[in-house]
């Protein structure tokens, strides 16, 4: 079993990979709303960065 499975880091890596694939596909097919998808992805990454900073400042413990 993967060490990152079920962790916050594993979740964020998985979502970042999915968003990268979606952005890549939208760019390849020239989708009309690819800029909105890019903004959503950037917003998610900024939110994830804020979550990691908060977890570092206040501590993070995994629920059993």
N, CA, C and O atoms as a GROMACS GRO file, in nm:
protein
  256
    1UNK      N    1   0.084  -0.118   0.000
    1UNK     CA    2   0.000   0.000   0.000
    1UNK      C    3   0.089   0.125   0.000
    1UNK      O    4   0.193   0.128   0.066
    2UNK      N    5   0.048   0.223  -0.073
    2UNK     CA    6   0.124   0.347  -0.084
    2UNK      C    7   0.121   0.423   0.048
    2UNK      O    8   0.017   0.430   0.114
    3UNK      N    9   0.235   0.478   0.087
    3UNK     CA   10   0.244   0.552   0.214
    3UNK      C   11   0.159   0.678   0.212
    3UNK      O   12   0.110   0.722   0.316
    4UNK      N   13   0.139   0.738   0.092
    4UNK     CA   14   0.062   0.862   0.082
    4UNK      C   15  -0.088   0.838   0.072
    4UNK      O   16  -0.166   0.932   0.080
    5UNK      N   17  -0.129   0.712   0.054
    5UNK     CA   18  -0.272   0.683   0.039
    5UNK      C   19  -0.348   0.724   0.165
    5UNK      O   20  -0.312   0.686   0.276
    6UNK      N   21  -0.452   0.802   0.146
    6UNK     CA   22  -0.534   0.844   0.259
    6UNK      C   23  -0.480   0.964   0.336
    6UNK      O   24  -0.534   0.998   0.441
    7UNK      N   25  -0.376   1.026   0.286
    7UNK     CA   26  -0.321   1.143   0.354
    7UNK      C   27  -0.359   1.270   0.278
    7UNK      O   28  -0.401   1.264   0.163
    8UNK      N   29  -0.342   1.381   0.344
    8UNK     CA   30  -0.369   1.510   0.281
    8UNK      C   31  -0.279   1.530   0.160
    8UNK      O   32  -0.325   1.578   0.056
    9UNK      N   33  -0.153   1.493   0.171
    9UNK     CA   34  -0.060   1.508   0.060
    9UNK      C   35  -0.100   1.419  -0.057
    9UNK      O   36  -0.095   1.463  -0.173
   10UNK      N   37  -0.138   1.295  -0.029
   10UNK     CA   38  -0.181   1.205  -0.135
   10UNK      C   39  -0.303   1.257  -0.207
   10UNK      O   40  -0.312   1.248  -0.330
   11UNK      N   41  -0.398   1.311  -0.132
   11UNK     CA   42  -0.518   1.369  -0.192
   11UNK      C   43  -0.483   1.485  -0.283
   11UNK      O   44  -0.532   1.493  -0.395
   12UNK      N   45  -0.400   1.576  -0.235
   12UNK     CA   46  -0.366   1.694  -0.315
   12UNK      C   47  -0.285   1.658  -0.439
   12UNK      O   48  -0.303   1.720  -0.544
   13UNK      N   49  -0.197   1.560  -0.429
   13UNK     CA   50  -0.121   1.516  -0.546
   13UNK      C   51  -0.216   1.456  -0.649
   13UNK      O   52  -0.203   1.483  -0.768
   14UNK      N   53  -0.311   1.377  -0.604
   14UNK     CA   54  -0.408   1.316  -0.696
   14UNK      C   55  -0.492   1.421  -0.767
   14UNK      O   56  -0.512   1.414  -0.888
   15UNK      N   57  -0.542   1.518  -0.692
   15UNK     CA   58  -0.625   1.624  -0.751
   15UNK      C   59  -0.542   1.710  -0.846
   15UNK      O   60  -0.591   1.750  -0.951
   16UNK      N   61  -0.417   1.739  -0.810
   16UNK     CA   62  -0.331   1.819  -0.898
   16UNK      C   63  -0.305   1.746  -1.030
   16UNK      O   64  -0.301   1.809  -1.135
   17UNK      N   65  -0.288   1.614  -1.025
   17UNK     CA   66  -0.267   1.537  -1.148
   17UNK      C   67  -0.392   1.542  -1.235
   17UNK      O   68  -0.383   1.562  -1.356
   18UNK      N   69  -0.509   1.525  -1.174
   18UNK     CA   70  -0.634   1.530  -1.250
   18UNK      C   71  -0.653   1.668  -1.312
   18UNK      O   72  -0.692   1.678  -1.429
   19UNK      N   73  -0.627   1.774  -1.237
   19UNK     CA   74  -0.641   1.909  -1.291
   19UNK      C   75  -0.541   1.935  -1.404
   19UNK      O   76  -0.574   2.002  -1.501
   20UNK      N   77  -0.420   1.883  -1.392
   20UNK     CA   78  -0.320   1.899  -1.497
   20UNK      C   79  -0.366   1.830  -1.625
   20UNK      O   80  -0.350   1.884  -1.734
   21UNK      N   81  -0.421   1.710  -1.611
   21UNK     CA   82  -0.471   1.636  -1.728
   21UNK      C   83  -0.587   1.712  -1.792
   21UNK      O   84  -0.592   1.726  -1.914
   22UNK      N   85  -0.681   1.760  -1.710
   22UNK     CA   86  -0.795   1.835  -1.764
   22UNK      C   87  -0.750   1.962  -1.834
   22UNK      O   88  -0.801   1.995  -1.941
   23UNK      N   89  -0.657   2.035  -1.773
   23UNK     CA   90  -0.606   2.156  -1.837
   23UNK      C   91  -0.534   2.124  -1.967
   23UNK      O   92  -0.548   2.197  -2.065
   24UNK      N   93  -0.457   2.015  -1.968
   24UNK     CA   94  -0.387   1.975  -2.090
   24UNK      C   95  -0.484   1.938  -2.201
   24UNK      O   96  -0.464   1.976  -2.316
   25UNK      N   97  -0.588   1.863  -2.168
   25UNK     CA   98  -0.688   1.827  -2.268
   25UNK      C   99  -0.763   1.949  -2.319
   25UNK      O  100  -0.787   1.961  -2.439
   26UNK      N  101  -0.799   2.040  -2.230
   26UNK     CA  102  -0.869   2.162  -2.271
   26UNK      C  103  -0.781   2.245  -2.363
   26UNK      O  104  -0.830   2.305  -2.458
   27UNK      N  105  -0.652   2.250  -2.336
   27UNK     CA  106  -0.560   2.326  -2.421
   27UNK      C  107  -0.546   2.259  -2.558
   27UNK      O  108  -0.544   2.327  -2.660
   28UNK      N  109  -0.536   2.126  -2.559
   28UNK     CA  110  -0.519   2.054  -2.685
   28UNK      C  111  -0.639   2.068  -2.778
   28UNK      O  112  -0.623   2.086  -2.898
   29UNK      N  113  -0.759   2.061  -2.722
   29UNK     CA  114  -0.877   2.069  -2.807
   29UNK      C  115  -0.923   2.214  -2.827
   29UNK      O  116  -1.016   2.240  -2.904
   30UNK      N  117  -0.859   2.307  -2.758
   30UNK     CA  118  -0.893   2.448  -2.775
   30UNK      C  119  -1.030   2.482  -2.720
   30UNK      O  120  -1.104   2.559  -2.780
   31UNK      N  121  -1.063   2.424  -2.607
   31UNK     CA  122  -1.194   2.446  -2.546
   31UNK      C  123  -1.215   2.594  -2.516
   31UNK      O  124  -1.123   2.667  -2.480
   32UNK      N  125  -1.340   2.635  -2.532
   32UNK     CA  126  -1.373   2.776  -2.513
   32UNK      C  127  -1.352   2.823  -2.369
   32UNK      O  128  -1.315   2.938  -2.346
   33UNK      N  129  -1.374   2.735  -2.273
   33UNK     CA  130  -1.367   2.773  -2.131
   33UNK      C  131  -1.237   2.728  -2.066
   33UNK      O  132  -1.234   2.708  -1.944
   34UNK      N  133  -1.130   2.711  -2.142
   34UNK     CA  134  -1.006   2.663  -2.084
   34UNK      C  135  -0.944   2.764  -1.988
   34UNK      O  136  -0.872   2.726  -1.895
   35UNK      N  137  -0.970   2.892  -2.008
   35UNK     CA  138  -0.914   2.993  -1.917
   35UNK      C  139  -0.984   2.987  -1.782
   35UNK      O  140  -0.921   3.006  -1.678
   36UNK      N  141  -1.113   2.960  -1.783
   36UNK     CA  142  -1.186   2.946  -1.657
   36UNK      C  143  -1.137   2.822  -1.581
   36UNK      O  144  -1.124   2.825  -1.459
   37UNK      N  145  -1.111   2.715  -1.653
   37UNK     CA  146  -1.058   2.595  -1.590
   37UNK      C  147  -0.920   2.623  -1.531
   37UNK      O  148  -0.887   2.575  -1.423
   38UNK      N  149  -0.839   2.700  -1.602
   38UNK     CA  150  -0.708   2.738  -1.551
   38UNK      C  151  -0.718   2.823  -1.425
   38UNK      O  152  -0.641   2.806  -1.331
   39UNK      N  153  -0.814   2.916  -1.424
   39UNK     CA  154  -0.835   2.998  -1.304
   39UNK      C  155  -0.882   2.913  -1.186
   39UNK      O  156  -0.838   2.933  -1.073
   40UNK      N  157  -0.971   2.818  -1.213
   40UNK     CA  158  -1.016   2.729  -1.108
   40UNK      C  159  -0.898   2.648  -1.053
   40UNK      O  160  -0.884   2.633  -0.931
   41UNK      N  161  -0.814   2.597  -1.142
   41UNK     CA  162  -0.698   2.517  -1.100
   41UNK      C  163  -0.601   2.601  -1.017
   41UNK      O  164  -0.551   2.555  -0.915
   42UNK      N  165  -0.576   2.724  -1.061
   42UNK     CA  166  -0.487   2.812  -0.986
   42UNK      C  167  -0.546   2.844  -0.848
   42UNK      O  168  -0.474   2.846  -0.749
   43UNK      N  169  -0.676   2.868  -0.842
   43UNK     CA  170  -0.742   2.893  -0.715
   43UNK      C  171  -0.733   2.774  -0.621
   43UNK      O  172  -0.713   2.790  -0.501
   44UNK      N  173  -0.749   2.654  -0.677
   44UNK     CA  174  -0.735   2.534  -0.595
   44UNK      C  175  -0.594   2.523  -0.539
   44UNK      O  176  -0.577   2.490  -0.422
   45UNK      N  177  -0.494   2.549  -0.622
   45UNK     CA  178  -0.356   2.537  -0.576
   45UNK      C  179  -0.323   2.642  -0.470
   45UNK      O  180  -0.251   2.613  -0.375
   46UNK      N  181  -0.374   2.764  -0.486
   46UNK     CA  182  -0.354   2.866  -0.382
   46UNK      C  183  -0.424   2.826  -0.252
   46UNK      O  184  -0.371   2.848  -0.143
   47UNK      N  185  -0.543   2.767  -0.263
   47UNK     CA  186  -0.613   2.718  -0.144
   47UNK      C  187  -0.537   2.606  -0.076
   47UNK      O  188  -0.529   2.599   0.046
   48UNK      N  189  -0.480   2.516  -0.158
   48UNK     CA  190  -0.401   2.406  -0.102
   48UNK      C  191  -0.277   2.459  -0.031
   48UNK      O  192  -0.240   2.410   0.075
   49UNK      N  193  -0.213   2.559  -0.090
   49UNK     CA  194  -0.097   2.621  -0.026
   49UNK      C  195  -0.136   2.682   0.109
   49UNK      O  196  -0.064   2.667   0.207
   50UNK      N  197  -0.249   2.751   0.113
   50UNK     CA  198  -0.298   2.808   0.239
   50UNK      C  199  -0.328   2.702   0.342
   50UNK      O  200  -0.303   2.720   0.461
   51UNK      N  201  -0.384   2.589   0.296
   51UNK     CA  202  -0.414   2.479   0.387
   51UNK      C  203  -0.285   2.419   0.444
   51UNK      O  204  -0.279   2.387   0.563
   52UNK      N  205  -0.184   2.404   0.360
   52UNK     CA  206  -0.057   2.350   0.410
   52UNK      C  207   0.010   2.445   0.509
   52UNK      O  208   0.067   2.401   0.609
   53UNK      N  209   0.002   2.574   0.482
   53UNK     CA  210   0.059   2.672   0.575
   53UNK      C  211  -0.016   2.667   0.708
   53UNK      O  212   0.046   2.669   0.815
   54UNK      N  213  -0.150   2.659   0.703
   54UNK     CA  214  -0.228   2.649   0.826
   54UNK      C  215  -0.198   2.520   0.902
   54UNK      O  216  -0.189   2.520   1.025
   55UNK      N  217  -0.182   2.409   0.829
   55UNK     CA  218  -0.150   2.282   0.894
   55UNK      C  219  -0.012   2.290   0.959
   55UNK      O  220   0.010   2.232   1.066
   56UNK      N  221   0.080   2.359   0.896
   56UNK     CA  222   0.214   2.373   0.952
   56UNK      C  223   0.211   2.462   1.077
   56UNK      O  224   0.276   2.432   1.177
   57UNK      N  225   0.135   2.572   1.070
   57UNK     CA  226   0.128   2.664   1.183
   57UNK      C  227   0.054   2.606   1.303
   57UNK      O  228   0.099   2.619   1.417
   58UNK      N  229  -0.060   2.541   1.277
   58UNK     CA  230  -0.146   2.496   1.386
   58UNK      C  231  -0.134   2.348   1.416
   58UNK      O  232  -0.193   2.299   1.512
   59UNK      N  233  -0.058   2.276   1.337
   59UNK     CA  234  -0.042   2.133   1.358
   59UNK      C  235  -0.149   2.055   1.283
   59UNK      O  236  -0.261   2.102   1.265
   60UNK      N  237  -0.113   1.937   1.242
   60UNK     CA  238  -0.204   1.853   1.166
   60UNK      C  239  -0.195   1.711   1.219
   60UNK      O  240  -0.085   1.656   1.231
   61UNK      N  241  -0.308   1.654   1.249
   61UNK     CA  242  -0.309   1.514   1.294
   61UNK      C  243  -0.412   1.439   1.211
   61UNK      O  244  -0.522   1.488   1.186
   62UNK      N  245  -0.376   1.319   1.170
   62UNK     CA  246  -0.467   1.237   1.090
   62UNK      C  247  -0.571   1.176   1.182
   62UNK      O  248  -0.540   1.132   1.293
   63UNK      N  249  -0.692   1.175   1.135
   63UNK     CA  250  -0.799   1.107   1.209
   63UNK      C  251  -0.782   0.958   1.194
   63UNK      O  252  -0.741   0.911   1.087
   64UNK      N  253  -0.810   0.882   1.298
   64UNK     CA  254  -0.791   0.736   1.292
   64UNK      C  255  -0.885   0.668   1.196
   64UNK      O  256  -0.880   0.546   1.181
   0.00000   0.00000   0.00000
